[in-house]
Amino acid sequence: MSTDPVRVVADTSPWEERLRRAAELRDRHPFAEEVLTLYSALVPVQEETWRAVRESAPRAGELVQWAAARAVPAVVDVTDSAGPSALREAVRERLAAGETEAALSAWLAGEDLDAVDTYLARTSLAPALEALGQRAGAACGSARALAERGARCPCCAGRPQLSVAADSGDSLVTGRRNLLCARCATSWDYTRSACPACGESDEDELLVYAEQWAGAVSPHANGDTNGDGAATAVFPNLRVIGCKSCRRYLIEVDMARDTRAVPEVDELAALPLDLYAADQGLTKVTPNLMGF
């Protein structure tokens, strides 16, 4: 058996579209400027990691060491220049203390980490796992995850980051639901009739919160009007999907309402929806890249 590093054929990069959407949403939502500015600064670093792995991937057992040497220092540099002061100081301390490899290994294994270690591990490793595609599972701990309830990524057994309602092309037909993995960015089908966090299938236990739902205008709209005096939604293409049983939730991106949406970027800008969900006593299945 060959011991050469795995080689993966290069493919179309998703990063340009993500950067475009981040700039668009930053202009649209001033309250998300800090988050999207840091994310935009991280995109070139993450794309470089993605391209390096697409070209010549490290073996699964060497991914942590590879990322610690290649990706982490660049992530720390970008965070130091574009991140909030508390995060800048924290990531510098982690790098100086030589604690990054342990955090990266724990994140791959699905262990719970504090917000700073999660940020460093995810920003450094997620692009590599995304580049590996179906090979990502070999680098991740999955035995414990597969024994837990709720939806799990079929590739790496990671938890979902968000839900996506596909555009069916027919306003009278609801598009299928896909979940997006928080770890390797794999997308997979999941039924609308069950909670992604715990599998609850009683419709009375499933929650949906949206700014505009069945024609109703939310009091949380931004005060703009659509010409007839009615307020328009800040996030017409986003909603909170939750569960009374487990008190967990995800942000769902409706592609029919905004075909230019890039789900992982739109979810980053949904800070008011996250705050609203927290006010309802809900906890996100997986905090996003920026910890929300």
Phi and psi restraints in degrees (value plus and minus 20) as a CYANA .aco file:
   2 SER   PHI     -87.4   -47.4
   2 SER   PSI     122.8   162.8
   3 THR   PHI    -127.1   -87.1
   3 THR   PSI      -9.9    30.1
   4 ASP   PHI     -87.1   -47.1
   4 ASP   PSI     128.0   168.0
   5 PRO   PHI     -76.3   -36.3
   5 PRO   PSI     127.1   167.1
   6 VAL   PHI     -84.3   -44.3
   6 VAL   PSI     114.1   154.1
   7 ARG   PHI    -128.2   -88.2
   7 ARG   PSI     113.3   153.3
   8 VAL   PHI    -140.8  -100.8
   8 VAL   PSI     112.5   152.5
   9 VAL   PHI     -87.2   -47.2
   9 VAL   PSI     113.3   153.3
  10 ALA   PHI     -81.9   -41.9
  10 ALA   PSI     130.3   170.3
  11 ASP   PHI    -158.6  -118.6
  11 ASP   PSI     154.9   194.9
  12 THR   PHI     -80.9   -40.9
  12 THR   PSI     111.1   151.1
  13 SER   PHI     -97.9   -57.9
  13 SER   PSI     114.9   154.9
  14 PRO   PHI    -107.1   -67.1
  14 PRO   PSI     -23.8    16.2
  15 TRP   PHI     -96.1   -56.1
  15 TRP   PSI     -52.8   -12.8
  16 GLU   PHI     -82.7   -42.7
  16 GLU   PSI     -62.9   -22.9
  17 GLU   PHI     -84.8   -44.8
  17 GLU   PSI     -57.7   -17.7
  18 ARG   PHI     -85.3   -45.3
  18 ARG   PSI     -62.2   -22.2
  19 LEU   PHI     -85.7   -45.7
  19 LEU   PSI     -60.2   -20.2
  20 ARG   PHI     -80.9   -40.9
  20 ARG   PSI     -64.6   -24.6
  21 ARG   PHI     -88.9   -48.9
  21 ARG   PSI     -57.5   -17.5
  22 ALA   PHI     -81.1   -41.1
  22 ALA   PSI     -62.0   -22.0
  23 ALA   PHI     -85.3   -45.3
  23 ALA   PSI     -60.9   -20.9
  24 GLU   PHI     -83.1   -43.1
  24 GLU   PSI     -65.7   -25.7
  25 LEU   PHI     -93.9   -53.9
  25 LEU   PSI     -50.0   -10.0
  26 ARG   PHI     -84.5   -44.5
  26 ARG   PSI     -58.4   -18.4
  27 ASP   PHI     -90.1   -50.1
  27 ASP   PSI     -53.2   -13.2
  28 ARG   PHI    -100.2   -60.2
  28 ARG   PSI     -54.2   -14.2
  29 HIS   PHI    -144.8  -104.8
  29 HIS   PSI      68.7   108.7
  30 PRO   PHI     -76.9   -36.9
  30 PRO   PSI     -50.2   -10.2
  31 PHE   PHI     -86.6   -46.6
  31 PHE   PSI     -37.9     2.1
  32 ALA   PHI    -122.7   -82.7
  32 ALA   PSI      -8.6    31.4
  33 GLU   PHI     -79.6   -39.6
  33 GLU   PSI     -66.1   -26.1
  34 GLU   PHI     -82.0   -42.0
  34 GLU   PSI     -66.0   -26.0
  35 VAL   PHI     -82.4   -42.4
  35 VAL   PSI     -67.4   -27.4
  36 LEU   PHI     -95.1   -55.1
  36 LEU   PSI     -45.8    -5.8
  37 THR   PHI     -86.7   -46.7
  37 THR   PSI     -65.6   -25.6
  38 LEU   PHI     -84.5   -44.5
  38 LEU   PSI     -64.6   -24.6
  39 TYR   PHI     -79.1   -39.1
  39 TYR   PSI     -63.8   -23.8
  40 SER   PHI     -82.0   -42.0
  40 SER   PSI     -56.5   -16.5
  41 ALA   PHI     -89.9   -49.9
  41 ALA   PSI     -50.8   -10.8
  42 LEU   PHI     -96.7   -56.7
  42 LEU   PSI     -46.2    -6.2
  43 VAL   PHI     -74.9   -34.9
  43 VAL   PSI     -68.0   -28.0
  44 PRO   PHI     -80.8   -40.8
  44 PRO   PSI     -57.3   -17.3
  45 VAL   PHI     -86.0   -46.0
  45 VAL   PSI     -64.6   -24.6
  46 GLN   PHI     -87.5   -47.5
  46 GLN   PSI     -56.8   -16.8
  47 GLU   PHI     -84.6   -44.6
  47 GLU   PSI     -58.3   -18.3
  48 GLU   PHI     -81.9   -41.9
  48 GLU   PSI     -62.0   -22.0
  49 THR   PHI     -81.9   -41.9
  49 THR   PSI     -66.7   -26.7
  50 TRP   PHI     -77.8   -37.8
  50 TRP   PSI     -66.9   -26.9
  51 ARG   PHI     -86.4   -46.4
  51 ARG   PSI     -59.1   -19.1
  52 ALA   PHI     -82.6   -42.6
  52 ALA   PSI     -60.7   -20.7
  53 VAL   PHI     -93.4   -53.4
  53 VAL   PSI     -56.6   -16.6
  54 ARG   PHI     -81.5   -41.5
  54 ARG   PSI     -54.8   -14.8
  55 GLU   PHI     -97.1   -57.1
  55 GLU   PSI     -66.1   -26.1
  56 SER   PHI    -177.7  -137.7
  56 SER   PSI      78.5   118.5
  57 ALA   PHI    -101.4   -61.4
  57 ALA   PSI     121.8   161.8
  58 PRO   PHI     -89.3   -49.3
  58 PRO   PSI     138.6   178.6
  59 ARG   PHI     -83.8   -43.8
  59 ARG   PSI     135.0   175.0
  60 ALA   PHI     -74.6   -34.6
  60 ALA   PSI     -61.9   -21.9
  61 GLY   PHI     -93.7   -53.7
  61 GLY   PSI     -29.8    10.2
  62 GLU   PHI    -130.8   -90.8
  62 GLU   PSI     -15.5    24.5
  63 LEU   PHI     -83.7   -43.7
  63 LEU   PSI     -59.9   -19.9
  64 VAL   PHI     -82.7   -42.7
  64 VAL   PSI     -68.0   -28.0
  65 GLN   PHI     -83.9   -43.9
  65 GLN   PSI     -59.7   -19.7
  66 TRP   PHI     -81.8   -41.8
  66 TRP   PSI     -67.7   -27.7
  67 ALA   PHI     -88.0   -48.0
  67 ALA   PSI     -56.6   -16.6
  68 ALA   PHI     -82.7   -42.7
  68 ALA   PSI     -55.4   -15.4
  69 ALA   PHI    -105.4   -65.4
  69 ALA   PSI     -57.3   -17.3
  70 ARG   PHI    -116.3   -76.3
  70 ARG   PSI     -59.9   -19.9
  71 ALA   PHI    -120.3   -80.3
  71 ALA   PSI     -62.7   -22.7
  72 VAL   PHI     -78.2   -38.2
  72 VAL   PSI     -68.8   -28.8
  73 PRO   PHI     -78.0   -38.0
  73 PRO   PSI     -58.8   -18.8
  74 ALA   PHI     -88.0   -48.0
  74 ALA   PSI     -59.6   -19.6
  75 VAL   PHI     -82.2   -42.2
  75 VAL   PSI     -63.0   -23.0
  76 VAL   PHI     -83.7   -43.7
  76 VAL   PSI     -61.8   -21.8
  77 ASP   PHI     -81.5   -41.5
  77 ASP   PSI     -64.7   -24.7
  78 VAL   PHI     -86.8   -46.8
  78 VAL   PSI     -62.0   -22.0
  79 THR   PHI     -83.0   -43.0
  79 THR   PSI     -56.9   -16.9
  80 ASP   PHI     -86.1   -46.1
  80 ASP   PSI     -47.9    -7.9
  81 SER   PHI    -115.5   -75.5
  81 SER   PSI     -47.0    -7.0
  82 ALA   PHI    -143.6  -103.6
  82 ALA   PSI     -26.7    13.3
  83 GLY   PHI    -110.9   -70.9
  83 GLY   PSI     148.3   188.3
  84 PRO   PHI     -86.6   -46.6
  84 PRO   PSI     135.2   175.2
  85 SER   PHI     -78.0   -38.0
  85 SER   PSI     -62.2   -22.2
  86 ALA   PHI     -83.6   -43.6
  86 ALA   PSI     -60.4   -20.4
  87 LEU   PHI     -89.9   -49.9
  87 LEU   PSI     -59.0   -19.0
  88 ARG   PHI     -76.8   -36.8
  88 ARG   PSI     -69.1   -29.1
  89 GLU   PHI     -84.7   -44.7
  89 GLU   PSI     -61.1   -21.1
  90 ALA   PHI     -86.5   -46.5
  90 ALA   PSI     -63.0   -23.0
  91 VAL   PHI     -90.9   -50.9
  91 VAL   PSI     -53.3   -13.3
  92 ARG   PHI     -83.0   -43.0
  92 ARG   PSI     -61.0   -21.0
  93 GLU   PHI     -84.1   -44.1
  93 GLU   PSI     -60.8   -20.8
  94 ARG   PHI     -82.8   -42.8
  94 ARG   PSI     -63.5   -23.5
  95 LEU   PHI     -86.1   -46.1
  95 LEU   PSI     -63.6   -23.6
  96 ALA   PHI     -84.8   -44.8
  96 ALA   PSI     -53.3   -13.3
  97 ALA   PHI    -100.4   -60.4
  97 ALA   PSI     -27.4    12.6
  98 GLY   PHI      47.0    87.0
  98 GLY   PSI      12.9    52.9
  99 GLU   PHI    -120.5   -80.5
  99 GLU   PSI     -14.3    25.7
 100 THR   PHI     -92.6   -52.6
 100 THR   PSI     -58.0   -18.0
 101 GLU   PHI     -81.7   -41.7
 101 GLU   PSI     -59.3   -19.3
 102 ALA   PHI     -83.3   -43.3
 102 ALA   PSI     -61.3   -21.3
 103 ALA   PHI     -86.2   -46.2
 103 ALA   PSI     -61.0   -21.0
 104 LEU   PHI     -83.9   -43.9
 104 LEU   PSI     -62.8   -22.8
 105 SER   PHI     -83.2   -43.2
 105 SER   PSI     -62.3   -22.3
 106 ALA   PHI     -85.9   -45.9
 106 ALA   PSI     -59.2   -19.2
 107 TRP   PHI     -85.2   -45.2
 107 TRP   PSI     -62.4   -22.4
 108 LEU   PHI     -81.9   -41.9
 108 LEU   PSI     -53.8   -13.8
 109 ALA   PHI    -100.0   -60.0
 109 ALA   PSI     -24.0    16.0
 110 GLY   PHI      61.7   101.7
 110 GLY   PSI      -1.0    39.0
 111 GLU   PHI    -100.1   -60.1
 111 GLU   PSI     135.8   175.8
 112 ASP   PHI     -98.1   -58.1
 112 ASP   PSI     112.2   152.2
 113 LEU   PHI    -149.2  -109.2
 113 LEU   PSI     143.0   183.0
 114 ASP   PHI     -93.2   -53.2
 114 ASP   PSI     151.2   191.2
 115 ALA   PHI     -81.9   -41.9
 115 ALA   PSI     -58.2   -18.2
 116 VAL   PHI     -89.7   -49.7
 116 VAL   PSI     -66.9   -26.9
 117 ASP   PHI     -83.9   -43.9
 117 ASP   PSI     -58.5   -18.5
 118 THR   PHI     -82.6   -42.6
 118 THR   PSI     -63.5   -23.5
 119 TYR   PHI     -79.9   -39.9
 119 TYR   PSI     -69.6   -29.6
 120 LEU   PHI     -81.9   -41.9
 120 LEU   PSI     -65.5   -25.5
 121 ALA   PHI     -85.9   -45.9
 121 ALA   PSI     -64.8   -24.8
 122 ARG   PHI     -89.9   -49.9
 122 ARG   PSI     -64.6   -24.6
 123 THR   PHI     -84.0   -44.0
 123 THR   PSI     -50.1   -10.1
 124 SER   PHI    -105.8   -65.8
 124 SER   PSI     -56.7   -16.7
 125 LEU   PHI    -120.0   -80.0
 125 LEU   PSI     -52.3   -12.3
 126 ALA   PHI     -77.7   -37.7
 126 ALA   PSI     -61.7   -21.7
 127 PRO   PHI     -82.6   -42.6
 127 PRO   PSI     -54.5   -14.5
 128 ALA   PHI     -86.7   -46.7
 128 ALA   PSI     -63.2   -23.2
 129 LEU   PHI     -85.7   -45.7
 129 LEU   PSI     -59.4   -19.4
 130 GLU   PHI     -81.8   -41.8
 130 GLU   PSI     -60.8   -20.8
 131 ALA   PHI     -86.5   -46.5
 131 ALA   PSI     -52.8   -12.8
 132 LEU   PHI     -91.4   -51.4
 132 LEU   PSI     -44.7    -4.7
 133 GLY   PHI      41.6    81.6
 133 GLY   PSI    -146.7  -106.7
 134 GLN   PHI     -84.5   -44.5
 134 GLN   PSI     -34.7     5.3
 135 ARG   PHI    -103.8   -63.8
 135 ARG   PSI     -27.4    12.6
 136 ALA   PHI     -82.2   -42.2
 136 ALA   PSI     -54.3   -14.3
 137 GLY   PHI     -78.8   -38.8
 137 GLY   PSI     -49.9    -9.9
 138 ALA   PHI     -85.7   -45.7
 138 ALA   PSI     -43.1    -3.1
 139 ALA   PHI    -114.3   -74.3
 139 ALA   PSI     -25.5    14.5
 140 CYS   PHI    -134.3   -94.3
 140 CYS   PSI     128.1   168.1
 141 GLY   PHI     -95.4   -55.4
 141 GLY   PSI     109.0   149.0
 142 SER   PHI    -152.1  -112.1
 142 SER   PSI     -33.5     6.5
 143 ALA   PHI     -81.0   -41.0
 143 ALA   PSI     -68.1   -28.1
 144 ARG   PHI     -86.7   -46.7
 144 ARG   PSI     -59.7   -19.7
 145 ALA   PHI     -82.3   -42.3
 145 ALA   PSI     -61.4   -21.4
 146 LEU   PHI     -88.1   -48.1
 146 LEU   PSI     -39.2     0.8
 147 ALA   PHI    -105.7   -65.7
 147 ALA   PSI     -30.8     9.2
 148 GLU   PHI    -108.2   -68.2
 148 GLU   PSI     138.2   178.2
 149 ARG   PHI     -99.5   -59.5
 149 ARG   PSI     143.1   183.1
 150 GLY   PHI      75.9   115.9
 150 GLY   PSI     153.3   193.3
 151 ALA   PHI     -91.1   -51.1
 151 ALA   PSI     118.1   158.1
 152 ARG   PHI    -153.8  -113.8
 152 ARG   PSI     124.3   164.3
 153 CYS   PHI     -78.7   -38.7
 153 CYS   PSI     110.5   150.5
 154 PRO   PHI     -90.4   -50.4
 154 PRO   PSI     -32.5     7.5
 155 CYS   PHI    -113.1   -73.1
 155 CYS   PSI     -71.7   -31.7
 156 CYS   PHI    -141.8  -101.8
 156 CYS   PSI     -18.6    21.4
 157 ALA   PHI      46.4    86.4
 157 ALA   PSI       0.5    40.5
 158 GLY   PHI     -97.0   -57.0
 158 GLY   PSI     144.6   184.6
 159 ARG   PHI     -99.8   -59.8
 159 ARG   PSI     136.6   176.6
 160 PRO   PHI     -93.2   -53.2
 160 PRO   PSI     126.4   166.4
 161 GLN   PHI    -112.2   -72.2
 161 GLN   PSI     -57.6   -17.6
 162 LEU   PHI    -179.9  -139.9
 162 LEU   PSI     150.7   190.7
 163 SER   PHI    -133.5   -93.5
 163 SER   PSI     125.4   165.4
 164 VAL   PHI    -146.0  -106.0
 164 VAL   PSI     104.9   144.9
 165 ALA   PHI    -115.0   -75.0
 165 ALA   PSI      94.4   134.4
 166 ALA   PHI     -88.7   -48.7
 166 ALA   PSI     135.7   175.7
 167 ASP   PHI    -102.4   -62.4
 167 ASP   PSI      92.4   132.4
 168 SER   PHI     -98.0   -58.0
 168 SER   PSI     -35.6     4.4
 169 GLY   PHI      64.4   104.4
 169 GLY   PSI     -20.4    19.6
 170 ASP   PHI    -154.4  -114.4
 170 ASP   PSI      99.5   139.5
 171 SER   PHI     -82.8   -42.8
 171 SER   PSI     -38.8     1.2
 172 LEU   PHI    -113.7   -73.7
 172 LEU   PSI     -23.5    16.5
 173 VAL   PHI    -138.9   -98.9
 173 VAL   PSI     104.3   144.3
 174 THR   PHI     -95.7   -55.7
 174 THR   PSI     110.2   150.2
 175 GLY   PHI     -90.2   -50.2
 175 GLY   PSI     139.6   179.6
 176 ARG   PHI     -85.5   -45.5
 176 ARG   PSI     138.1   178.1
 177 ARG   PHI    -120.8   -80.8
 177 ARG   PSI     113.2   153.2
 178 ASN   PHI    -138.4   -98.4
 178 ASN   PSI     127.6   167.6
 179 LEU   PHI    -126.9   -86.9
 179 LEU   PSI     126.1   166.1
 180 LEU   PHI    -132.3   -92.3
 180 LEU   PSI     105.2   145.2
 181 CYS   PHI     -88.6   -48.6
 181 CYS   PSI     115.2   155.2
 182 ALA   PHI     -95.7   -55.7
 182 ALA   PSI     -34.6     5.4
 183 ARG   PHI    -122.0   -82.0
 183 ARG   PSI     -68.7   -28.7
 184 CYS   PHI    -139.2   -99.2
 184 CYS   PSI     -18.4    21.6
 185 ALA   PHI      49.3    89.3
 185 ALA   PSI      -5.0    35.0
 186 THR   PHI     -88.5   -48.5
 186 THR   PSI     123.1   163.1
 187 SER   PHI    -131.4   -91.4
 187 SER   PSI     116.7   156.7
 188 TRP   PHI    -164.8  -124.8
 188 TRP   PSI     133.8   173.8
 189 ASP   PHI     -89.4   -49.4
 189 ASP   PSI     123.7   163.7
 190 TYR   PHI    -169.6  -129.6
 190 TYR   PSI     118.4   158.4
 191 THR   PHI     -80.8   -40.8
 191 THR   PSI     126.6   166.6
 192 ARG   PHI     -98.2   -58.2
 192 ARG   PSI     -33.3     6.7
 193 SER   PHI    -114.9   -74.9
 193 SER   PSI      -3.2    36.8
 194 ALA   PHI    -164.7  -124.7
 194 ALA   PSI     130.3   170.3
 195 CYS   PHI     -92.2   -52.2
 195 CYS   PSI     108.2   148.2
 196 PRO   PHI     -86.2   -46.2
 196 PRO   PSI     -39.4     0.6
 197 ALA   PHI    -106.8   -66.8
 197 ALA   PSI     -59.6   -19.6
 198 CYS   PHI    -149.6  -109.6
 198 CYS   PSI     -26.9    13.1
 199 GLY   PHI      65.1   105.1
 199 GLY   PSI     -16.3    23.7
 200 GLU   PHI     -73.7   -33.7
 200 GLU   PSI     110.2   150.2
 201 SER   PHI    -137.5   -97.5
 201 SER   PSI     -17.6    22.4
 202 ASP   PHI     -95.9   -55.9
 202 ASP   PSI      95.9   135.9
 203 GLU   PHI     -78.3   -38.3
 203 GLU   PSI     -49.5    -9.5
 204 ASP   PHI     -89.0   -49.0
 204 ASP   PSI     -36.9     3.1
 205 GLU   PHI    -114.8   -74.8
 205 GLU   PSI     -27.8    12.2
 206 LEU   PHI    -115.0   -75.0
 206 LEU   PSI     118.3   158.3
 207 LEU   PHI    -136.2   -96.2
 207 LEU   PSI     128.0   168.0
 208 VAL   PHI    -157.8  -117.8
 208 VAL   PSI     105.6   145.6
 209 TYR   PHI    -140.2  -100.2
 209 TYR   PSI     108.8   148.8
 210 ALA   PHI    -165.8  -125.8
 210 ALA   PSI     135.9   175.9
 211 GLU   PHI     -88.0   -48.0
 211 GLU   PSI     -59.1   -19.1
 212 GLN   PHI    -148.6  -108.6
 212 GLN   PSI     100.7   140.7
 213 TRP   PHI    -161.5  -121.5
 213 TRP   PSI     103.0   143.0
 214 ALA   PHI      35.1    75.1
 214 ALA   PSI      16.2    56.2
 215 GLY   PHI      68.1   108.1
 215 GLY   PSI     -25.6    14.4
 216 ALA   PHI    -103.5   -63.5
 216 ALA   PSI     123.0   163.0
 217 VAL   PHI    -119.7   -79.7
 217 VAL   PSI     108.9   148.9
 218 SER   PHI     -96.8   -56.8
 218 SER   PSI     128.0   168.0
 219 PRO   PHI     -90.5   -50.5
 219 PRO   PSI     -28.0    12.0
 220 HIS   PHI    -114.1   -74.1
 220 HIS   PSI      -9.7    30.3
 221 ALA   PHI     -87.2   -47.2
 221 ALA   PSI     146.6   186.6
 222 ASN   PHI    -106.3   -66.3
 222 ASN   PSI     -17.5    22.5
 223 GLY   PHI      73.1   113.1
 223 GLY   PSI     -29.6    10.4
 224 ASP   PHI     -91.6   -51.6
 224 ASP   PSI     142.4   182.4
 225 THR   PHI    -144.7  -104.7
 225 THR   PSI     139.7   179.7
 226 ASN   PHI    -119.2   -79.2
 226 ASN   PSI      -6.3    33.7
 227 GLY   PHI      87.1   127.1
 227 GLY   PSI     -39.7     0.3
 228 ASP   PHI    -133.4   -93.4
 228 ASP   PSI      -3.2    36.8
 229 GLY   PHI      72.3   112.3
 229 GLY   PSI     -28.0    12.0
 230 ALA   PHI    -106.5   -66.5
 230 ALA   PSI     119.2   159.2
 231 ALA   PHI     -89.0   -49.0
 231 ALA   PSI     127.3   167.3
 232 THR   PHI    -123.1   -83.1
 232 THR   PSI     134.8   174.8
 233 ALA   PHI     -96.1   -56.1
 233 ALA   PSI     126.0   166.0
 234 VAL   PHI     -90.6   -50.6
 234 VAL   PSI     -59.5   -19.5
 235 PHE   PHI    -144.9  -104.9
 235 PHE   PSI      51.2    91.2
 236 PRO   PHI     -84.3   -44.3
 236 PRO   PSI     -40.7    -0.7
 237 ASN   PHI    -123.1   -83.1
 237 ASN   PSI     -11.8    28.2
 238 LEU   PHI    -143.9  -103.9
 238 LEU   PSI     131.1   171.1
 239 ARG   PHI    -173.5  -133.5
 239 ARG   PSI     143.1   183.1
 240 VAL   PHI    -117.9   -77.9
 240 VAL   PSI     107.4   147.4
 241 ILE   PHI    -133.4   -93.4
 241 ILE   PSI     102.2   142.2
 242 GLY   PHI    -152.6  -112.6
 242 GLY   PSI    -195.2  -155.2
 243 CYS   PHI    -163.9  -123.9
 243 CYS   PSI     108.4   148.4
 244 LYS   PHI     -89.6   -49.6
 244 LYS   PSI     -50.8   -10.8
 245 SER   PHI     -88.3   -48.3
 245 SER   PSI     -68.9   -28.9
 246 CYS   PHI    -124.9   -84.9
 246 CYS   PSI     -28.9    11.1
 247 ARG   PHI      40.2    80.2
 247 ARG   PSI      15.1    55.1
 248 ARG   PHI    -132.5   -92.5
 248 ARG   PSI     142.6   182.6
 249 TYR   PHI    -171.7  -131.7
 249 TYR   PSI     143.4   183.4
 250 LEU   PHI    -151.9  -111.9
 250 LEU   PSI     137.1   177.1
 251 ILE   PHI    -104.7   -64.7
 251 ILE   PSI     114.4   154.4
 252 GLU   PHI    -131.2   -91.2
 252 GLU   PSI     113.4   153.4
 253 VAL   PHI    -123.8   -83.8
 253 VAL   PSI     101.8   141.8
 254 ASP   PHI    -116.7   -76.7
 254 ASP   PSI      85.3   125.3
 255 MET   PHI     -90.0   -50.0
 255 MET   PSI     -41.1    -1.1
 256 ALA   PHI     -89.2   -49.2
 256 ALA   PSI     -48.2    -8.2
 257 ARG   PHI    -106.3   -66.3
 257 ARG   PSI     -38.7     1.3
 258 ASP   PHI    -175.8  -135.8
 258 ASP   PSI      78.4   118.4
 259 THR   PHI     -92.2   -52.2
 259 THR   PSI     -32.6     7.4
 260 ARG   PHI    -106.8   -66.8
 260 ARG   PSI     -24.2    15.8
 261 ALA   PHI     -82.3   -42.3
 261 ALA   PSI     125.2   165.2
 262 VAL   PHI    -139.3   -99.3
 262 VAL   PSI      82.0   122.0
 263 PRO   PHI     -67.4   -27.4
 263 PRO   PSI     -67.5   -27.5
 264 GLU   PHI     -86.9   -46.9
 264 GLU   PSI     -44.2    -4.2
 265 VAL   PHI    -106.8   -66.8
 265 VAL   PSI     -63.0   -23.0
 266 ASP   PHI     -78.9   -38.9
 266 ASP   PSI     -58.5   -18.5
 267 GLU   PHI     -84.2   -44.2
 267 GLU   PSI     -52.8   -12.8
 268 LEU   PHI     -83.6   -43.6
 268 LEU   PSI     -52.3   -12.3
 269 ALA   PHI    -105.1   -65.1
 269 ALA   PSI     -23.1    16.9
 270 ALA   PHI    -106.6   -66.6
 270 ALA   PSI      18.6    58.6
 271 LEU   PHI     -77.1   -37.1
 271 LEU   PSI     -64.1   -24.1
 272 PRO   PHI     -82.3   -42.3
 272 PRO   PSI     -53.3   -13.3
 273 LEU   PHI     -88.7   -48.7
 273 LEU   PSI     -58.4   -18.4
 274 ASP   PHI     -82.5   -42.5
 274 ASP   PSI     -61.7   -21.7
 275 LEU   PHI     -85.5   -45.5
 275 LEU   PSI     -59.2   -19.2
 276 TYR   PHI     -84.3   -44.3
 276 TYR   PSI     -64.3   -24.3
 277 ALA   PHI     -80.6   -40.6
 277 ALA   PSI     -61.5   -21.5
 278 ALA   PHI     -82.6   -42.6
 278 ALA   PSI     -58.2   -18.2
 279 ASP   PHI     -83.2   -43.2
 279 ASP   PSI     -46.2    -6.2
 280 GLN   PHI    -107.2   -67.2
 280 GLN   PSI     -15.2    24.8
 281 GLY   PHI      62.1   102.1
 281 GLY   PSI       0.8    40.8
 282 LEU   PHI    -120.6   -80.6
 282 LEU   PSI     130.0   170.0
 283 THR   PHI    -139.6   -99.6
 283 THR   PSI     114.4   154.4
 284 LYS   PHI     -86.3   -46.3
 284 LYS   PSI     120.8   160.8
 285 VAL   PHI     -76.9   -36.9
 285 VAL   PSI     -67.2   -27.2
 286 THR   PHI    -160.4  -120.4
 286 THR   PSI      98.6   138.6
 287 PRO   PHI     -78.0   -38.0
 287 PRO   PSI     128.1   168.1
 288 ASN   PHI     -97.9   -57.9
 288 ASN   PSI    -194.9  -154.9
 289 LEU   PHI     -73.6   -33.6
 289 LEU   PSI     -52.4   -12.4
 290 MET   PHI    -115.2   -75.2
 290 MET   PSI     -11.7    28.3
 291 GLY   PHI      70.1   110.1
 291 GLY   PSI      -9.6    30.4
